[in-house]
Amino acid sequence: MQLMPRDSGKIYTGQVKSNGTGSGTVSVSLDGRTCAGNFVTAVSGDSFGLLQTFGTRGATTSTLQSFGSSQYKALLSCSDGSGLRCDVIGSESGGGVCVDSRNRVYDMMYSY
């Protein structure tokens, strides 16, 4: 995970860990303070479809595929008592916007 504030070019790094069920944990270090918390799926945009491939001699293979992306919310508490709130769109990777308690805005991108 990377965050960049809109008022500078500094990049902060962190970790996103999914539990595989649409939620997980997030942590990031911002100028000496550590922020950590949870994320959850706010709106699921996933849809499913059956993908069928045809092989030699009429053999077929079918698999269930997931398509689309979801919207997530993350609420992080920081070691100095402040907070960080993030709105994110994606699935296994994506991006969004985070705002801290001081109204500093960060662009965020992640993959896991």
C-alpha positions in Angstrom: 0.0 0.0 0.0 1.2 3.5 -0.8 -0.1 6.9 0.2 0.9 10.3 -1.1 -0.4 13.5 0.4 -1.8 16.0 -2.1 0.4 18.8 -0.6 3.7 17.0 -1.2 5.4 14.3 -3.2 6.4 12.1 -0.2 5.3 8.5 -0.4 4.3 6.6 2.7 4.1 2.8 2.7 2.0 0.3 4.6 0.4 -3.1 4.4 -3.1 -4.4 3.5 -3.9 -7.9 4.6 -7.1 -9.5 3.4 -8.8 -12.3 5.3 -10.4 -13.5 2.0 -14.0 -12.6 3.0 -14.2 -8.9 2.0 -12.4 -7.5 5.0 -9.0 -7.4 6.6 -6.4 -5.1 8.3 -4.5 -2.0 7.2 -1.4 -0.3 8.7 0.7 2.6 7.6 3.4 4.8 9.2 2.9 8.6 8.7 5.7 10.9 9.9 6.5 8.9 13.0 3.0 7.9 13.9 1.6 4.4 13.2 -1.9 4.1 12.0 -3.7 0.7 12.0 -7.2 -0.6 11.7 -9.7 -2.6 9.7 -11.3 -2.4 6.2 -14.6 -3.8 5.2 -16.6 -4.1 1.9 -19.1 -1.3 1.8 -20.6 -2.1 -1.6 -19.8 -5.3 -3.6 -19.6 -4.8 -7.4 -18.6 -8.4 -8.0 -20.5 -10.5 -10.5 -20.0 -14.1 -11.4 -20.0 -15.9 -14.7 -19.4 -19.4 -16.0 -16.4 -19.6 -18.3 -16.3 -22.6 -20.6 -13.4 -23.6 -22.8 -13.5 -26.3 -25.5 -10.5 -28.6 -25.9 -9.7 -31.4 -28.3 -12.2 -34.3 -28.9 -15.1 -32.3 -27.6 -13.8 -32.0 -24.0 -14.9 -28.9 -22.1 -13.7 -27.2 -19.0 -15.9 -24.9 -16.9 -14.8 -22.6 -14.2 -16.7 -20.0 -12.2 -15.1 -16.5 -12.6 -15.5 -13.4 -10.6 -15.6 -10.0 -12.3 -15.8 -6.4 -11.2 -14.6 -4.4 -8.2 -16.0 -3.4 -4.8 -16.0 -0.3 -2.6 -14.2 -0.5 0.8 -14.1 1.6 3.9 -11.0 1.7 6.2 -10.9 3.3 9.6 -7.4 3.5 11.2 -6.5 4.8 14.7 -3.0 6.4 15.0 -0.5 6.2 17.8 -0.9 9.9 18.5 -4.6 9.7 19.0 -5.5 10.9 15.5 -7.4 8.9 12.8 -7.2 8.1 9.1 -10.4 7.4 7.1 -10.1 5.8 3.6 -12.6 5.2 0.7 -11.2 2.7 -1.7 -12.4 1.0 -5.0 -10.8 -2.2 -6.3 -10.6 -5.9 -5.7 -7.1 -7.5 -5.4 -5.7 -4.1 -6.3 -7.1 -0.6 -6.4 -7.0 2.9 -5.1 -8.8 5.6 -3.3 -8.6 8.6 -1.1 -7.7 8.9 2.6 -8.2 11.9 4.9 -6.6 12.2 8.4 -8.0 14.1 11.4 -6.1 17.2 10.4 -8.0 17.2 7.0 -4.8 16.2 5.1 -5.9 14.4 2.0 -3.9 11.4 0.6 -4.2 9.5 -2.6 -3.9 5.7 -1.9 -3.1 2.6 -4.0 -2.7 -1.0 -3.0 -2.4 -4.6 -4.1 -2.4 -7.8 -2.2 
